[in-house]
Amino acid sequence: MGNTQKSTKRLATARELQQIVAEFYLEGHEAKRTGKPVGWMPPMNGLIEIFYAMDLMPVFPENWSPVCAAFGLIDKNYQAAESMGFSPDLCGYLRNCVGYINGMMGTEGVPLGGLPEPDMIFMPGAGCVPTMKNFQYIARRFPGAKVFLGDPPPVPIQRYHIDYAVHEIKRIIAFLTEVTGRKMDYDRLGEVVRLSDQACALWDEITGYRRCIPTPISAAEVGLMFVMVTRQGTRTAVDYLARVRDEVKERAEKGAGIIAEEKVRLFWDNIPLWYNLGLFNYFEKYGGVVVAETYSAAWSIRLDVDNPLEALAMKSLMSYPMVSCVSMKRRKEMVLRACRDYHIDGVILHSNKSCLPITLGQMDIKRALHEELGVPSVVIEADHMDPANFSMAQFEARVDAFMEVLLQRKGSGRR
């Protein structure tokens, strides 16, 4: 196994995802061709539901980065970014996006046709700094696009924060009406919010089955998250996740694990390595399965379907603090709770060069796992986007030794 490797998927529904991904990007280019307005935006907010309700096309340049990693495009994009003076120490998402929009964008042979140019750009006023800076640069790259500057407060949520966020949602709708000439159909918005909430309920149900021993679905299927990023508020997401839920439920009821003999249950902290999701299969030779991870939990926020505007306002306030804008105390609590809920035997702490906000505090988490739960952990140094910052040999050496310790503990009857 080298530095880049695809994961082995065991679910039949997971193999349908390739078509869903292709259709999303084809839809973006069709929108551009037919004059449907296209908006570039960060993920993890309530804007996506507004776009679908107004029949507009949302595009997520951050989500395009994992796609570039999967297709092996990141080296060219990084070279383009570095030739412009962007340091290799910066966030991999930012460097990939900058390199792409100033390099191969619009050229022949880009997988899935690449991204359609934006008519509108939504610059976040919250989230991690690289995300905010990325959209500032995108706005400079496409000066003809209309720009909306968001201003959600990344703070512990009080009633007045919700009221303010509702005002921001209304301001977005007014901006879209002015720019596109399309008015909001609030009945349609209610339906979109209902579909979004259904998708979240299905996602929660799917991840809930991972508590089963043996688990019927592992982190190797993390690509399923694509519909939660790009298709919330659509029938596509609900129908697809219902099929995934049905398959996972059937496996759970039959007691069918993701591998023949599950011996060790693992938790992965931080973002996966998008260029090497095959790492999740590496543990299987020891009977190890990654049954839960930090990242996938961030994409499910249940919505109040009776109050669509307030529901989207809450989503905009809650999304980023689920992952990157969260206190060390809360992050530690989230990991410890997951380890209890999913019956975890060992934790992989991914020290991520490309995302320091999620990496900070891992030594405190490591200590708490040992002192409060008696759960061993190991730190691996890598990067969720850049394979140059990952050593497969180092990973194998650390993981091999770690798995031997876990198997010995299991054999002796210890946790």
C-alpha positions as CSV (number, residue, x, y, z in Angstrom):
1,M,0.0,0.0,0.0
2,G,1.4,3.4,-1.0
3,N,0.7,6.9,0.1
4,T,-2.4,7.0,-2.1
5,Q,-5.0,4.2,-2.0
6,K,-8.8,3.9,-2.4
7,S,-10.8,2.1,0.3
8,T,-12.5,-1.2,-0.2
9,K,-16.2,-0.8,0.0
10,R,-18.4,-3.6,1.2
11,L,-21.8,-2.0,0.9
12,A,-23.6,-2.3,-2.4
13,T,-25.2,1.1,-1.9
14,A,-21.7,2.7,-1.5
15,R,-20.9,1.7,-5.0
16,E,-23.8,3.8,-6.2
17,L,-22.1,6.9,-4.9
18,Q,-19.9,7.4,-8.0
19,Q,-23.0,8.1,-10.1
20,I,-24.5,10.5,-7.6
21,V,-21.2,12.4,-7.5
22,A,-21.0,12.6,-11.3
23,E,-24.6,13.8,-11.5
24,F,-24.0,16.6,-9.1
25,Y,-21.1,18.0,-11.1
26,L,-22.9,17.5,-14.4
27,E,-25.9,19.4,-12.9
28,G,-23.6,22.3,-12.1
29,H,-22.4,22.5,-15.7
30,E,-25.9,22.2,-17.1
31,A,-27.0,25.0,-14.8
32,K,-24.3,27.2,-16.2
33,R,-25.2,26.3,-19.8
34,T,-28.9,27.0,-19.3
35,G,-28.5,30.2,-17.3
36,K,-29.5,28.9,-13.9
37,P,-27.5,31.0,-11.4
38,V,-24.5,29.3,-9.7
39,G,-23.3,30.2,-6.3
40,W,-20.0,29.1,-4.6
41,M,-20.2,28.7,-0.9
42,P,-18.6,27.0,2.1
43,P,-20.2,23.8,3.4
44,M,-21.9,23.4,6.8
45,N,-24.5,26.1,6.7
46,G,-28.2,26.7,6.0
47,L,-27.5,28.3,2.6
48,I,-27.7,25.1,0.7
49,E,-31.4,24.7,1.5
50,I,-32.2,28.2,0.4
51,F,-30.5,27.6,-2.9
52,Y,-32.5,24.4,-3.6
53,A,-35.7,26.1,-2.5
54,M,-35.1,28.9,-5.0
55,D,-33.9,26.5,-7.8
56,L,-30.4,27.8,-7.8
57,M,-27.2,25.7,-8.1
58,P,-24.9,25.4,-5.1
59,V,-21.2,24.6,-5.6
60,F,-18.7,23.8,-2.8
61,P,-15.1,24.4,-3.7
62,E,-13.9,22.9,-0.4
63,N,-15.8,19.7,-1.2
64,W,-14.1,19.7,-4.6
65,S,-10.7,19.3,-2.9
66,P,-11.4,15.7,-1.7
67,V,-12.6,14.9,-5.2
68,C,-9.3,16.3,-6.5
69,A,-7.4,14.1,-4.0
70,A,-9.4,11.0,-5.1
71,F,-8.6,11.7,-8.8
72,G,-4.9,12.5,-8.1
73,L,-5.1,16.2,-9.2
74,I,-3.7,17.8,-6.1
75,D,0.0,17.8,-7.1
76,K,-0.7,20.0,-10.1
77,N,-3.0,22.3,-8.1
78,Y,-0.4,22.6,-5.3
79,Q,2.4,23.4,-7.8
80,A,0.2,26.1,-9.3
81,A,-0.5,27.6,-5.8
82,E,3.1,27.5,-4.8
83,S,4.2,29.2,-8.0
84,M,2.0,32.1,-6.9
85,G,3.7,32.2,-3.5
86,F,1.3,30.2,-1.4
87,S,3.3,28.3,1.3
88,P,3.1,24.5,1.5
89,D,2.4,25.0,5.2
90,L,-1.0,26.4,4.5
91,C,-4.3,24.5,4.6
92,G,-4.5,21.8,1.9
93,Y,-8.1,22.8,1.0
94,L,-7.0,26.4,0.4
95,R,-3.9,25.5,-1.6
96,N,-5.9,23.1,-3.8
97,C,-8.6,25.6,-4.5
98,V,-6.2,28.4,-5.3
99,G,-4.2,26.2,-7.5
100,Y,-7.2,24.8,-9.3
101,I,-8.9,28.1,-10.1
102,N,-5.7,29.6,-11.4
103,G,-4.5,26.4,-13.2
104,M,-6.5,23.6,-14.6
105,M,-10.0,25.1,-14.2
106,G,-11.7,25.3,-17.6
107,T,-9.1,23.1,-19.3
108,E,-9.8,19.9,-21.2
109,G,-9.7,16.5,-19.4
110,V,-10.6,17.6,-15.8
111,P,-12.5,14.8,-14.2
112,L,-16.3,15.5,-13.9
113,G,-15.7,18.6,-15.9
114,G,-14.4,20.5,-12.9
115,L,-16.4,23.4,-11.3
116,P,-18.7,25.8,-13.2
117,E,-17.7,29.5,-12.8
118,P,-19.6,31.3,-10.0
119,D,-22.3,33.9,-10.6
120,M,-22.4,34.6,-6.9
121,I,-19.9,34.0,-4.1
122,F,-20.9,33.7,-0.4
123,M,-18.0,34.7,1.8
124,P,-18.3,33.3,5.3
125,G,-17.8,35.5,8.3
126,A,-17.2,32.5,10.6
127,G,-15.5,29.2,10.5
128,C,-11.8,28.5,10.3
129,V,-9.5,31.2,9.0
130,P,-8.4,29.3,5.9
131,T,-12.0,29.0,4.8
132,M,-12.6,32.7,5.1
133,K,-9.3,33.6,3.4
134,N,-10.1,31.1,0.6
135,F,-13.3,32.8,-0.3
136,Q,-11.7,36.2,-0.2
137,Y,-9.2,35.0,-2.8
138,I,-12.0,33.3,-4.8
139,A,-13.8,36.7,-4.9
140,R,-10.7,38.3,-6.3
141,R,-10.3,35.6,-8.9
142,F,-13.9,36.1,-10.2
143,P,-14.5,39.8,-10.1
144,G,-17.7,39.6,-12.1
145,A,-19.5,37.5,-9.5
146,K,-21.8,39.1,-7.0
147,V,-20.5,38.8,-3.5
148,F,-22.4,38.3,-0.2
149,L,-20.5,38.7,3.0
150,G,-21.9,36.6,5.8
151,D,-21.6,37.5,9.5
152,P,-22.7,34.7,11.7
153,P,-21.5,35.0,15.3
154,P,-19.4,31.9,16.2
155,V,-20.3,32.0,19.9
156,P,-22.3,30.0,22.5
157,I,-25.9,30.4,21.2
158,Q,-28.3,32.7,23.0
159,R,-31.8,33.7,21.9
160,Y,-30.6,37.1,20.5
161,H,-28.0,35.2,18.4
162,I,-30.8,33.2,16.8
163,D,-32.8,36.3,16.1
164,Y,-29.7,37.9,14.5
165,A,-29.1,34.7,12.4
166,V,-32.7,34.8,11.2
167,H,-32.1,38.4,10.1
168,E,-29.0,37.1,8.2
169,I,-31.0,34.4,6.5
170,K,-33.6,37.0,5.4
171,R,-30.8,39.2,4.1
172,I,-29.4,36.3,2.0
173,I,-32.9,35.7,0.5
174,A,-33.2,39.4,-0.3
175,F,-29.7,39.4,-1.9
176,L,-30.6,36.3,-4.0
177,T,-33.9,37.9,-5.1
178,E,-32.1,41.1,-6.2
179,V,-29.3,39.3,-8.0
180,T,-31.3,36.5,-9.7
181,G,-34.8,38.0,-10.0
182,R,-36.2,34.9,-8.3
183,K,-38.5,35.2,-5.3
184,M,-38.6,32.7,-2.4
185,D,-41.5,30.3,-2.4
186,Y,-41.8,29.7,1.4
187,D,-43.9,26.6,0.9
188,R,-41.1,25.2,-1.2
189,L,-38.6,26.2,1.5
190,G,-40.6,24.3,4.1
191,E,-40.5,21.2,1.9
192,V,-36.8,21.6,1.4
193,V,-36.2,21.9,5.2
194,R,-38.3,18.9,5.8
195,L,-36.2,16.9,3.3
196,S,-33.0,18.1,4.9
197,D,-34.2,17.0,8.3
198,Q,-35.2,13.6,6.9
199,A,-31.7,13.2,5.5
200,C,-30.2,14.0,8.9
201,A,-32.5,11.5,10.6
202,L,-31.4,8.8,8.2
203,W,-27.8,9.7,8.6
204,D,-28.2,9.5,12.4
205,E,-29.9,6.1,12.0
206,I,-27.1,4.8,9.7
207,T,-24.3,5.9,12.1
208,G,-26.3,4.5,15.0
209,Y,-26.0,1.0,13.6
210,R,-22.2,1.3,13.9
211,R,-22.8,0.7,17.6
212,C,-23.6,-2.9,16.8
213,I,-21.1,-5.6,17.5
214,P,-19.9,-6.5,14.9
215,T,-20.5,-3.2,13.0
216,P,-22.3,-3.5,9.7
217,I,-20.6,-0.3,8.3
218,S,-17.2,1.1,8.8
219,A,-15.3,4.3,8.1
220,A,-14.2,2.9,4.8
221,E,-17.6,4.0,3.5
222,V,-17.1,7.6,4.7
223,G,-17.6,8.8,1.1
224,L,-21.3,8.5,1.7
225,M,-21.0,11.8,3.4
226,F,-21.0,13.5,0.0
227,V,-24.8,13.6,-0.1
228,M,-24.8,15.2,3.3
229,V,-22.5,17.9,2.1
230,T,-24.0,18.7,-1.3
231,R,-27.5,17.3,-1.4
232,Q,-29.2,18.2,1.9
233,G,-32.7,19.4,1.1
234,T,-33.2,17.2,-1.9
235,R,-35.2,14.0,-2.6
236,T,-31.9,12.6,-4.0
237,A,-30.3,12.6,-0.6
238,V,-33.3,11.2,1.2
239,D,-33.9,8.3,-1.3
240,Y,-30.2,7.4,-1.4
241,L,-29.7,7.4,2.4
242,A,-32.9,5.4,2.8
243,R,-31.4,2.7,0.6
244,V,-28.1,2.8,2.6
245,R,-30.1,2.6,5.9
246,D,-32.1,-0.4,4.6
247,E,-28.9,-2.3,3.6
248,V,-27.1,-1.4,6.9
249,K,-30.2,-2.4,8.9
250,E,-30.5,-5.7,7.2
251,R,-26.8,-6.5,7.8
252,A,-27.2,-5.5,11.5
253,E,-30.2,-7.7,11.9
254,K,-28.3,-10.6,10.4
255,G,-25.3,-9.9,12.6
256,A,-23.1,-9.4,9.5
257,G,-20.0,-7.5,10.3
258,I,-18.0,-5.5,7.8
259,I,-15.2,-8.1,8.0
260,A,-15.3,-11.8,8.8
261,E,-14.1,-11.5,12.4
262,E,-14.2,-8.2,14.2
263,K,-11.6,-8.2,17.1
264,V,-10.8,-4.6,17.7
265,R,-13.1,-1.5,17.4
266,L,-11.3,1.7,16.6
267,F,-12.1,5.5,16.6
268,W,-10.5,7.9,14.1
269,D,-10.0,11.5,15.3
270,N,-9.8,14.3,12.8
271,I,-10.4,14.4,9.0
272,P,-9.7,11.3,6.9
273,L,-6.8,11.2,4.4
274,W,-8.8,11.9,1.3
275,Y,-6.1,10.6,-1.0
276,N,-5.7,7.4,1.0
277,L,-9.0,6.2,2.3
278,G,-7.6,2.7,2.0
279,L,-5.9,3.3,5.4
280,F,-9.3,2.4,6.9
281,N,-8.9,-1.1,5.5
282,Y,-5.3,-1.5,6.8
283,F,-6.5,-2.3,10.3
284,E,-8.5,-5.3,9.0
285,K,-5.6,-7.7,8.8
286,Y,-5.6,-7.5,12.6
287,G,-9.4,-7.8,12.8
288,G,-9.6,-4.1,13.4
289,V,-12.5,-1.9,12.2
290,V,-12.8,1.9,12.4
291,V,-16.4,2.1,13.6
292,A,-16.6,5.8,14.3
293,E,-14.8,9.1,13.5
294,T,-14.9,12.7,14.4
295,Y,-15.8,14.1,11.0
296,S,-18.9,12.4,10.0
297,A,-20.9,13.4,13.1
298,A,-20.6,17.1,12.1
299,W,-23.0,16.8,9.1
300,S,-26.2,16.0,11.0
301,I,-28.1,18.8,12.5
302,R,-31.8,18.1,13.0
303,L,-34.1,21.0,11.9
304,D,-37.4,22.3,13.3
305,V,-39.5,21.7,10.2
306,D,-42.3,23.9,11.6
307,N,-40.0,27.0,11.6
308,P,-37.9,26.8,8.5
309,L,-36.1,30.2,8.8
310,E,-35.2,29.7,12.5
311,A,-34.2,26.1,11.6
312,L,-31.7,27.4,9.0
313,A,-30.5,30.1,11.4
314,M,-29.8,27.5,14.0
315,K,-28.0,25.4,11.5
316,S,-25.8,28.3,10.4
317,L,-24.9,28.9,14.1
318,M,-24.2,25.3,15.0
319,S,-22.4,23.9,11.9
320,Y,-18.8,25.0,12.3
321,P,-18.7,24.6,16.1
322,M,-19.4,20.9,15.4
323,V,-15.8,20.5,14.2
324,S,-13.4,23.4,13.8
325,C,-14.7,26.1,16.1
326,V,-15.2,24.2,19.3
327,S,-13.6,24.4,22.7
328,M,-11.0,21.9,23.7
329,K,-13.3,20.8,26.6
330,R,-16.2,20.1,24.3
331,R,-14.0,18.3,21.7
332,K,-12.7,16.1,24.4
333,E,-16.2,15.3,25.7
334,M,-17.3,14.5,22.1
335,V,-14.5,11.9,21.6
336,L,-15.0,10.4,25.1
337,R,-18.7,10.0,24.5
338,A,-18.2,8.4,21.1
339,C,-15.8,5.9,22.6
340,R,-18.3,4.9,25.2
341,D,-21.2,4.8,22.8
342,Y,-19.4,2.8,20.1
343,H,-17.5,0.4,22.5
344,I,-14.1,1.6,21.3
345,D,-11.0,-0.4,22.1
346,G,-8.4,2.1,20.7
347,V,-8.2,5.5,19.2
348,I,-6.2,6.8,16.2
349,L,-5.3,10.5,16.7
350,H,-4.6,12.0,13.3
351,S,-2.2,14.9,13.9
352,N,-3.3,16.9,10.8
353,K,-0.8,19.4,9.3
354,S,-3.6,20.9,7.2
355,C,-6.1,21.5,10.0
356,L,-4.6,22.7,13.2
357,P,-7.9,23.8,14.7
358,I,-9.1,20.2,14.8
359,T,-5.7,18.9,15.9
360,L,-5.2,21.2,18.9
361,G,-6.0,19.5,22.1
362,Q,-5.2,15.9,21.0
363,M,-2.7,15.4,23.8
364,D,-5.4,16.4,26.3
365,I,-7.7,13.9,24.6
366,K,-5.1,11.2,24.7
367,R,-4.6,11.7,28.4
368,A,-8.3,11.7,29.1
369,L,-8.8,8.5,27.1
370,H,-6.2,6.8,29.3
371,E,-7.2,8.3,32.7
372,E,-11.0,8.2,32.3
373,L,-11.7,5.3,30.0
374,G,-8.5,3.2,30.0
375,V,-8.6,3.4,26.2
376,P,-5.2,3.4,24.5
377,S,-4.4,5.7,21.6
378,V,-1.7,6.4,19.1
379,V,-0.8,9.6,17.2
380,I,0.0,9.5,13.5
381,E,1.3,12.5,11.6
382,A,-0.3,13.2,8.3
383,D,-2.3,15.7,6.2
384,H,-5.9,15.2,5.1
385,M,-5.0,16.6,1.6
386,D,-1.3,16.4,0.9
387,P,0.3,13.0,0.5
388,A,3.8,14.6,0.7
389,N,3.1,15.1,4.4
390,F,2.4,11.4,5.0
391,S,4.7,8.4,5.4
392,M,3.2,5.0,4.9
393,A,6.2,3.3,6.4
394,Q,5.8,5.4,9.6
395,F,2.1,4.8,9.7
396,E,2.6,1.0,9.4
397,A,5.3,0.9,12.1
398,R,3.1,2.8,14.6
399,V,-0.1,1.1,13.8
400,D,1.4,-2.4,13.7
401,A,2.8,-2.0,17.2
402,F,-0.5,-0.3,18.4
403,M,-2.7,-3.1,17.1
404,E,-0.5,-5.8,18.7
405,V,-1.0,-4.0,22.1
406,L,-4.7,-3.9,21.6
407,L,-4.9,-7.5,20.7
408,Q,-2.9,-8.5,23.7
409,R,-5.2,-6.4,25.9
410,K,-8.3,-8.1,24.4
411,G,-6.7,-11.5,24.8
412,S,-6.1,-10.8,28.5
413,G,-9.7,-9.7,29.0
414,R,-8.8,-6.0,29.4
415,R,-10.6,-3.2,27.5
